[in-house]
Amino acid sequence: MEQRIYLSPPHVGPVERRLLLEALDSNWIAPLGPMVDAFEREVCERIGVPYAVALSSATAGLHLCLVESGVVAGDIVLVPTFTFIATVNAVRYCGATPVFVDCDGISWNADPAVARNSFEDLAAIGRTPKAFIVADCYGQCADYDTLLSLAAEYSVTVIEDAASTLGARYRARPAGSFGKAAVFSFNGNKIITTSGGGMVVSEDARLIERIRYLATQARQAATHYEHTEIGYNYRLSNLLASVGRGQLMGLDDKIVARRRNRELYEGELQHLPGLSFMPIPDWSQPNHWLTCIVVDPVVSGTDRERIRVALEAENIESRPLWKPMHRQPLFASCRVYGGRESERLFRDGLCLPSGSGLTTEEHARVCEVVRREFYK
């Protein structure tokens, strides 16, 4: 069998190796250190936001952003239903209740019209959300002009879950520059990786310092270990930050490579009946983290699951689009506004291999299998 093609594997090189060895040679191994400081500074410079704190995961970042937004047990937090479960788990960590909002067909992010309906409905019963996590989807920003304006009407804090959108833009503004704070993921499958890690960025210096404090076990400034409130072990290690610095240096090249992935797939597959790609609104400049397709089973004569199974039989990894959170057994009792669009995308959508190191030959292998399923 031919070598496996993964969905979105890490893509590292000599720069990451050099910086990692530099961190090892310095003997800064544990969390904190000069690589962490530099990584935070360089991400800030990249997105034009002044303050950042590097953490062990994006989930940790979302959790602490909610904590510092005053979210507690009994509160409601509005969350897109078409997202990864970490977005919602962070709400549950606070003891709060998620309320789900459907995505639109324009960007696959939170539908502003559905969001407005949810705000109006919840306000009418005296349950205005404490926060609204806007999760950017598959490397593409949500419609922030509309969503931020809506949240401001109800004085609701917005947190940007930019886990997948480092390097993307909404109009002229970079992902990570919206809301009270934004959170990036550097998980192993993201456009850049630290193996596992995340970062919170914000215009609010006080917020970042509070998160930095809470993420380091909430230790007081004393020579001994003094604690007056609950903290967390959420900081990023110096070793992993060194890898992140090297990855960040190559971010633009990775975006170019992933954009080329989509262009090659479009060139080979867009003529297939009933197949479409994730739409890109005119206000969006995605980083093309993953190339996603939707297959209409009526028009195409096939479906996304048959294509996924056929790819797997050829040792090629692909993945269905997000299963909506309101359809997850864990959250089945939660309130949801809309839901049909996210359910359609889950039923018919597929993520294709999209790594920045994907070769032309590997593209050809993927496309051959997909075409075959359309012409059986």
HELIX and SHEET records of a PDB file:
HELIX    1   1 PRO A   14  SER A   26  1                                  13    
HELIX    2   2 PRO A   34  ILE A   47  1                                  14    
HELIX    3   3 ALA A   58  VAL A   67  1                                  10    
HELIX    4   4 ILE A   85  TYR A   93  1                                   9    
HELIX    5   5 PRO A  112  ALA A  124  1                                  13    
HELIX    6   6 TYR A  144  GLU A  153  1                                  10    
HELIX    7   7 ALA A  205  LEU A  214  1                                  10    
HELIX    8   8 ASN A  238  MET A  249  1                                  12    
HELIX    9   9 LEU A  251  LEU A  269  1                                  19    
HELIX   10  10 PRO A  297  SER A  300  1                                   4    
HELIX   11  11 ARG A  304  ALA A  313  1                                  10    
HELIX   12  12 MET A  325  ARG A  327  5                                   3    
HELIX   13  13 PRO A  329  PHE A  331  5                                   3    
HELIX   14  14 ARG A  340  ASP A  348  1                                   9    
HELIX   15  15 THR A  360  PHE A  374  1                                  15    
SHEET    1   A 8 TYR A  51  LEU A  55  0                                        
SHEET    2   A 8 GLY A 198  SER A 202 -1                                        
SHEET    3   A 8 ALA A 181  SER A 185 -1                                        
SHEET    4   A 8 THR A 157  ASP A 161  1                                        
SHEET    5   A 8 ALA A 131  ALA A 135  1                                        
SHEET    6   A 8 ILE A  76  PRO A  80  1                                        
SHEET    7   A 8 THR A  97  VAL A 101  1                                        
SHEET    8   A 8 VAL A 336  TYR A 337  1                                        
SHEET    1   B 3 ARG A 173  PRO A 174  0                                        
SHEET    2   B 3 ARG A 169  TYR A 170 -1                                        
SHEET    3   B 3 SER A 284  GLN A 285 -1                                        
SHEET    1   C 4 LEU A 275  PHE A 277  0                                        
SHEET    2   C 4 THR A 291  VAL A 295 -1                                        
SHEET    3   C 4 GLY A 349  LEU A 352 -1                                        
SHEET    4   C 4 ARG A 319  PRO A 320 -1                                        
END                                                                             
